Amino acid sequence: MDRKKIIKRIGVAVDVLMYAIMLLQMIYVFTGNVLHEILGIGFFVCLVVHLIIKRKYLLSLYKFGNKSAARKTANIVTILLSLCSVVMMLSSMGVSRTLFPWFRYLGYVELHVYLATAMLTLAVLHGGMHGYMRTKKKKRAGILIALGCIASIAVGLALVPYLNRHFKVVSIDHEKTISGEKVNWKGSKPLVVYFTRVGNTDLDDDVDAVSGASLLLSDGELMGSNQLIAEMIADAVECDAKAITLTGEKYPSSYGSTVSVAGKELRNKARPSVETIDISGYDTVILVYPLWWGTVPMPVASFLESCDLSGKELYLIATQGSSGYGSSVEDIETMAKGADIHKAMSIYCDDIPESRQRIVDWLKEIN
């Protein structure tokens, strides 16, 4: 077998492997983070090999000349795919929590998801255009390409979130997860106040813990993720922790329905009734809350506006499935009149069960 045929077969094998890895990357919920990141490196290694094999073709991309409309379209798609690949590589490093924790540029999970969807769609279009130019059945090829692109978008924006929401089970050993190194807090100890779905949701009897964003199984019992963070802090500092609890109608069991209700509350600037939390004996409050619609849940707003936080230190810990604090810090500054507000940390939902050491390091830093 001559050298050209060998290179061609290697190229085909690499292309098939890249498509397979992209699909595997989409089922993050089953592979887990470490394998997901390793597969990501594998994909970009394959991409480099692909670019080396196709280097002569790449050099002609910008020479449109008298090329057919199909060839020009294929070239544009290839250019877009190449650019998207570069940004995707940076985004992959930005959201990495295992292999590249030091790289924090483009570290937005939502951007990463959109880029992955765009890459998969462009890759399908890229491969489809090459097939389109070779076949005589243009109409059928066009339909297949369109269906492939639609399927790729559906996988990235609908199927993947569905799998993450309904097939992800988080289970912990409670004692091992919250216990560990103690922090010597200088002065009067803080109060940890947290809001979580458990205790504020009419959960079905057969509900499973299927999301690190809000629920988990602690020794087999359903527990809110933010309660776990609060208990980590309380264990480290040996301080009190209190939950923000609704006194009226609770949120529905379905996560999707809760999202809808929370969105309506935000639009209406609702202030649901919550149990009173006495903070008068504390100089410092550590507030642990999830990001709902990019800000605090409205019961958290109710708590903040019902308390006299004047002169108190208020530290914020936001948990989220995307990145950062959203607009919550600015909103809290409006709600917590007179408080000295500090951003403590934003914790990605998947990292919550392993966040104790990070929390301890932060507690040491502010002491």
C-alpha positions in Angstrom: 0.0 0.0 0.0 1.5 3.4 -1.0 2.0 6.3 1.3 -0.9 8.3 0.0 -3.4 5.5 0.7 -2.0 5.0 4.2 -2.3 8.8 5.0 -5.9 8.8 3.6 -6.9 5.9 5.8 -5.4 7.5 8.8 -7.3 10.7 7.9 -10.6 8.8 7.7 -9.9 7.1 11.1 -9.0 10.4 12.7 -12.2 12.0 11.4 -14.4 9.2 12.6 -12.7 9.3 16.0 -13.2 13.1 16.3 -17.0 12.7 15.6 -17.2 9.9 18.1 -15.4 12.0 20.8 -17.7 14.9 20.2 -20.7 12.8 20.8 -19.1 11.2 23.9 -18.4 14.7 25.2 -22.1 15.5 24.9 -22.9 12.8 27.5 -20.9 14.4 30.3 -23.4 13.2 32.8 -22.3 9.6 32.2 -18.6 10.1 31.6 -17.9 12.5 34.5 -15.5 15.5 34.6 -12.1 13.8 34.5 -12.9 11.6 31.5 -14.6 14.5 29.9 -11.5 16.6 30.1 -9.2 13.8 28.9 -11.5 13.2 25.9 -11.3 16.9 25.2 -7.5 16.6 25.0 -7.9 13.6 22.7 -10.2 15.5 20.4 -7.7 18.4 20.0 -4.9 15.9 19.4 -7.0 14.4 16.6 -7.8 17.8 15.3 -4.1 18.7 15.0 -3.5 15.4 13.1 -6.4 16.2 10.8 -5.1 19.7 10.1 -1.6 18.4 9.3 -3.1 15.9 6.8 -5.3 18.5 5.2 -2.7 21.3 5.3 -2.7 21.7 1.5 -6.5 22.1 1.4 -6.4 24.6 4.3 -4.0 26.8 2.3 -6.6 27.1 -0.5 -9.5 28.0 1.8 -9.3 31.7 1.2 -8.9 31.4 -2.6 -12.5 31.5 -3.7 -11.9 32.4 -7.4 -14.3 30.7 -9.7 -15.2 27.9 -7.3 -18.8 26.6 -7.3 -21.3 27.8 -4.7 -21.0 24.5 -2.9 -17.2 24.7 -2.7 -17.4 28.3 -1.5 -20.0 27.3 1.2 -17.8 24.4 2.2 -14.8 26.7 2.6 -16.7 29.2 4.7 -18.0 26.4 6.9 -14.4 25.1 7.3 -13.1 28.5 8.2 -15.9 29.0 10.8 -15.2 25.5 12.2 -11.5 26.3 12.5 -12.2 29.5 14.4 -14.8 27.9 16.6 -12.3 25.1 17.4 -9.7 27.6 18.6 -12.2 29.4 20.8 -13.6 26.0 22.0 -10.1 24.9 23.0 -9.6 28.1 25.1 -13.1 27.7 26.6 -12.4 24.0 27.5 -9.3 25.1 29.4 -11.3 28.0 31.0 -14.0 25.7 32.5 -11.5 22.9 33.3 -11.5 21.9 37.0 -8.9 19.1 36.8 -6.3 19.5 34.1 -6.2 23.3 33.7 -7.4 24.8 36.9 -5.0 27.7 36.5 -6.5 28.9 33.2 -9.5 31.2 33.8 -10.1 32.9 30.5 -13.5 32.2 28.8 -14.4 30.2 31.9 -18.2 30.4 31.3 -20.0 27.1 31.3 -22.9 28.4 29.2 -20.5 29.7 26.5 -18.8 26.3 26.6 -22.1 24.6 25.9 -23.0 26.9 23.1 -19.6 26.5 21.5 -19.8 22.7 21.8 -23.2 22.8 20.1 -21.9 25.1 17.4 -18.8 22.9 16.8 -20.9 19.8 16.5 -23.3 21.5 14.1 -20.5 22.9 12.0 -18.7 19.6 11.9 -21.8 17.9 10.6 -22.2 20.6 8.0 -18.5 20.4 7.2 -18.7 16.6 6.6 -22.0 16.9 4.9 -20.8 19.5 2.3 -18.0 17.2 1.2 -20.5 14.5 0.7 -22.8 16.9 -1.1 -20.1 17.8 -3.6 -19.5 14.2 -4.5 -23.0 12.9 -4.8 -25.3 13.4 -7.8 -28.4 13.3 -5.5 -28.1 16.9 -4.4 -31.6 17.3 -3.0 -31.4 14.2 -0.8 -28.0 15.3 0.4 -29.2 18.8 1.2 -32.1 17.3 3.2 -29.8 15.0 5.2 -27.4 17.9 5.9 -30.3 20.0 7.2 -31.6 17.2 9.4 -28.1 16.5 10.7 -27.7 20.2 11.7 -31.1 20.3 13.4 -30.2 17.1 15.3 -26.9 18.5 16.4 -28.5 21.7 17.7 -31.2 19.6 19.5 -28.5 17.4 21.1 -26.5 20.3 22.4 -29.3 22.6 23.6 -32.1 20.1 24.5 -30.9 16.5 25.0 -27.7 17.3 27.0 -29.5 19.6 29.5 -32.3 17.0 29.8 -29.7 14.2 30.6 -27.9 16.4 33.1 -31.2 17.2 34.8 -32.8 13.7 34.9 -29.9 11.2 34.9 -27.4 12.8 37.2 -27.3 11.3 40.7 -25.1 12.9 43.4 -24.5 10.8 46.5 -22.2 11.6 49.4 -21.1 10.3 52.8 -22.3 13.1 55.0 -19.8 12.9 57.8 -16.8 12.6 55.5 -18.0 15.4 53.3 -18.6 18.1 55.9 -16.0 17.2 58.5 -12.3 18.2 58.5 -9.9 21.0 59.4 -11.2 23.6 61.8 -10.7 27.4 61.4 -10.0 29.6 64.4 -12.4 32.5 63.9 -11.3 35.8 65.4 -14.0 37.7 67.2 -17.7 36.7 67.4 -18.5 33.8 65.2 -20.6 34.3 62.1 -24.1 33.1 61.2 -24.5 31.1 58.1 -27.8 31.7 56.3 -28.7 29.5 53.3 -31.5 28.9 50.9 -32.1 25.6 49.2 -34.9 23.7 47.5 -35.2 21.0 50.2 -37.6 22.4 52.8 -39.0 24.9 50.4 -40.4 22.5 47.8 -43.3 20.1 47.8 -41.2 17.2 46.6 -42.9 14.0 45.3 -42.5 11.0 47.6 -40.5 9.2 44.9 -38.3 12.1 43.9 -34.7 11.2 43.2 -31.6 13.5 43.7 -30.8 14.1 40.1 -29.0 17.4 40.1 -25.9 18.7 41.7 -27.3 22.2 41.1 -29.9 21.8 43.9 -30.3 18.3 45.3 -28.1 15.4 46.4 -28.3 12.2 48.4 -26.6 12.4 51.8 -26.4 9.0 53.4 -29.3 8.1 51.2 -31.4 11.0 52.4 -32.4 13.9 50.2 -30.5 17.1 50.9 -30.1 20.5 49.4 -26.7 21.4 48.0 -26.6 24.8 49.7 -27.4 23.2 53.0 -24.3 21.0 52.5 -22.1 24.1 52.0 -23.6 25.7 55.1 -22.9 22.6 57.2 -19.3 22.6 55.8 -18.8 26.2 57.1 -20.6 25.5 60.4 -18.3 22.5 61.0 -15.2 24.4 60.1 -15.9 27.5 62.2 -18.2 25.7 64.7 -20.9 28.4 64.2 -24.7 28.4 63.7 -26.4 27.8 60.4 -30.0 28.7 59.7 -32.2 28.0 56.6 -34.4 30.5 54.8 -37.8 28.8 54.9 -41.0 29.6 53.2 -44.1 30.0 55.4 -46.6 30.0 52.6 -46.9 28.1 49.3 -43.9 26.1 48.4 -42.2 25.5 45.1 -43.4 22.5 42.9 -41.5 19.3 42.8 -40.6 19.5 39.1 -37.4 21.5 38.5 -38.8 22.9 35.3 -42.0 24.1 37.1 -39.9 25.7 39.8 -37.9 27.6 37.1 -41.1 28.9 35.7 -42.5 29.9 39.1 -39.2 31.6 40.0 -39.2 33.5 36.7 -42.7 34.8 37.4 -41.7 35.8 40.9 -38.7 37.7 39.6 -40.8 39.6 36.9 -43.4 40.5 39.5 -40.7 41.4 42.1 -42.5 39.1 44.5 -41.4 38.8 48.1 -42.6 35.4 49.4 -43.3 35.1 53.1 -40.4 33.5 55.0 -39.7 32.5 58.6 -38.0 35.2 60.7 -34.3 34.7 61.2 -32.8 36.7 64.2 -29.4 38.1 63.2 -29.2 40.7 65.9 -26.5 38.8 67.9 -24.1 38.4 64.9 -21.6 40.8 63.4 -21.0 38.7 60.3 -23.5 36.8 58.1 -22.4 34.3 55.4 -25.2 34.0 52.9 -25.3 30.9 50.7 -27.7 31.1 47.8 -28.3 29.6 44.3 -28.5 31.7 41.2 -32.1 31.7 39.9 -32.5 33.6 36.6 -29.1 35.2 37.2 -29.9 36.6 40.6 -31.1 35.6 44.1 -34.3 33.6 44.6 -37.1 35.9 45.8 -37.3 34.2 49.2 -33.6 35.3 49.7 -34.7 38.9 48.8 -37.5 38.6 51.4 -34.9 37.6 54.1 -32.5 40.4 53.1 -35.2 43.1 53.2 -36.7 41.9 56.5 -33.4 42.1 58.5 -31.5 45.0 59.8 -28.1 44.4 58.3 -26.7 47.9 59.0 -23.0 47.7 60.0 -22.8 43.9 59.5 -20.3 42.1 57.4 -22.2 40.1 54.7 -20.2 37.5 52.7 -21.8 36.0 49.6 -21.5 32.4 48.3 -23.4 31.8 45.1 -23.9 28.4 43.7 -24.6 28.1 40.0 -24.7 25.9 36.9 -23.1 28.5 34.6 -20.6 31.0 36.1 -20.1 33.9 38.4 -22.6 35.8 40.4 -24.9 37.1 37.7 -26.5 40.3 38.8 -27.0 39.0 42.4 -24.3 41.1 44.0 -25.7 44.4 42.6 -29.2 43.3 43.6 -28.1 42.4 47.1 -26.5 45.8 47.5 -29.9 47.3 46.9 -31.7 44.9 49.3 -29.2 44.7 52.2 -29.1 48.4 53.2 -26.2 49.4 55.3 -24.3 46.0 55.1 -20.6 45.8 54.2 -20.9 43.3 51.3 -18.1 41.0 50.2 -18.0 38.5 47.4 -16.7 35.3 48.9 -16.9 32.7 46.1 -19.1 31.4 43.3 -19.2 27.6 43.3 -20.1 25.5 40.2 -22.9 23.0 41.1 -20.8 19.9 40.2 -18.0 21.1 42.6 -20.2 21.5 45.7 -19.5 18.0 47.3 -15.7 18.6 46.9 -15.7 22.3 48.0 -14.8 22.0 51.7 -11.1 22.7 51.3 -11.7 25.7 49.1 -14.2 27.0 51.7 -11.6 26.4 54.5 -8.9 28.3 52.6 -11.3 31.2 52.1 -12.2 31.2 55.8 -8.5 31.3 56.8 -7.9 34.2 54.4 -10.6 36.4 55.9 -9.3 35.6 59.4 
